[in-house]
Amino acid sequence: MLGTHIEQRGPYRDYPVGTTLAPDEQRLELSYGHLLELQQGAHDLDAAGKVVQRAFRDFSIAGPYPQCDPLLPDGSPRPPQ
């Protein structure tokens, strides 16, 4: 299984928004362990029944852009700036 929109250069480290060159980007392939984490995360729903945005070590689960909020490494939403 392949991920999409990687924009991640290491564990919990994203490239800045607007980066056009990402030479050290994470791989698209997701391991079996990643799929287990993804399955767990996809079952975390909020009161409205939407998947909760969450950061994992090698990938994040987020809503459709631009409605989703940036995530902190602990998986919590980044405070507004």
SULVEN-V351698 format. One record per residue. N is the residue number from 1. RES is the residue in three letters. SS is DSSP state (@ for helix, = for strand, . for the rest). NEAR is the number of other C-alpha atoms within 12 Angstrom. D_LAST is the distance of its C-alpha to the last C-alpha in Angstrom with 2 decimals. Layout:
N_RES_SS_NEAR_D_LAST / N_RES_SS_NEAR_D_LAST
This chain:
1_MET_._13_34.85 / 2_LEU_=_15_32.18 / 3_GLY_._21_28.41 / 4_THR_._17_26.39 / 5_HIS_._21_23.30 / 6_ILE_._29_23.41 / 7_GLU_._28_20.83 / 8_GLN_=_30_21.30 / 9_ARG_=_23_23.12 / 10_GLY_=_20_24.02 / 11_PRO_._22_23.58 / 12_TYR_._23_19.93 / 13_ARG_=_24_19.03 / 14_ASP_=_28_17.60 / 15_TYR_._22_17.92 / 16_PRO_._13_14.87 / 17_VAL_._14_14.12 / 18_GLY_._9_16.86 / 19_THR_._14_19.35 / 20_THR_._10_22.84 / 21_LEU_._13_25.02 / 22_ALA_._19_24.74 / 23_PRO_._14_28.05 / 24_ASP_._15_27.36 / 25_GLU_._25_25.91 / 26_GLN_._26_26.97 / 27_ARG_._23_30.13 / 28_LEU_._18_30.26 / 29_GLU_=_17_32.98 / 30_LEU_._20_32.13 / 31_SER_._16_34.57 / 32_TYR_@_12_36.31 / 33_GLY_@_16_34.09 / 34_HIS_@_25_30.97 / 35_LEU_@_21_32.60 / 36_LEU_@_14_33.30 / 37_GLU_@_22_29.66 / 38_LEU_@_28_28.64 / 39_GLN_@_15_31.29 / 40_GLN_@_17_30.05 / 41_GLY_@_24_26.42 / 42_ALA_@_23_27.64 / 43_HIS_._17_29.39 / 44_ASP_._19_26.35 / 45_LEU_=_17_25.75 / 46_ASP_._13_23.67 / 47_ALA_._8_25.42 / 48_ALA_._8_25.23 / 49_GLY_._10_26.93 / 50_LYS_._17_24.13 / 51_VAL_=_22_23.66 / 52_VAL_._27_20.93 / 53_GLN_._32_18.42 / 54_ARG_=_33_19.39 / 55_ALA_=_30_19.42 / 56_PHE_._30_22.92 / 57_ARG_._23_24.19 / 58_ASP_._31_25.09 / 59_PHE_._38_23.31 / 60_SER_=_40_20.73 / 61_ILE_=_38_21.39 / 62_ALA_._31_18.90 / 63_GLY_._19_19.41 / 64_PRO_._14_20.10 / 65_TYR_._11_17.57 / 66_PRO_._8_15.51 / 67_GLN_._9_15.61 / 68_CYS_._19_14.67 / 69_ASP_._23_11.40 / 70_PRO_._28_10.96 / 71_LEU_=_25_12.98 / 72_LEU_._23_13.31 / 73_PRO_._22_16.90 / 74_ASP_._17_18.17 / 75_GLY_._22_17.50 / 76_SER_._19_14.95 / 77_PRO_=_21_11.87 / 78_ARG_._16_8.66 / 79_PRO_._9_6.42 / 80_PRO_._8_3.79 / 81_GLN_._6_0.00
